[in-house]
Amino acid sequence: MAVRIDPKASAYRRELALAHLHQVETPSMLKAIGMTHKCRDELDSALAIDPSDPDNLFEKMDFLLQAPAIVGGDKKKAFDLAERLLKIDPARGNLAFARIAIRQREFDKLESFYQGAWMTQSKRGRARRRPSRMI
């Protein structure tokens, strides 16, 4: 397992968390709760290793947003992580706020978040795809 080889790789921790999350779909409630706790712990480990990784922030925000409070879900913390993500990666931050708006059924906010994501992503994209001048 990759986490055993390199336990300080935040991407490995994040992927292990998502693997645990996929196991939550079992018929056993106790096993689902256990897997959810493992997912939360691995996301916390990934963030401890690399607290400014946009993927780590997005996945932890999504976990906090969707998980019930009994297993660590927290809408306020999800919002706080989305704000942090917005400062680090504006495109992903806007997508995080769009995800929060969907979850809260605030569909009227979606267009502005998606436009914000597109505008910040397209600016970066334009800078990378600037055509070279013909001499």
Number of C-alpha atoms within 10 A of each C-alpha: 8 12 15 10 9 11 15 15 16 24 20 19 26 26 19 20 26 21 14 20 20 14 15 20 12 11 9 9 11 11 14 18 15 16 23 24 18 18 26 25 15 22 26 20 20 27 22 13 17 17 15 15 16 20 19 25 27 21 21 26 27 20 23 22 22 16 15 13 11 8 14 15 19 17 21 12 14 24 18 12 21 29 17 18 26 19 12 15 19 21 22 25 24 24 22 27 25 23 20 23 16 14 13 11 11 12 12 10 14 19 11 13 21 17 14 19 22 18 14 15 15 14 11 12 12 10 9 9 10 8 8 6 5 4 3
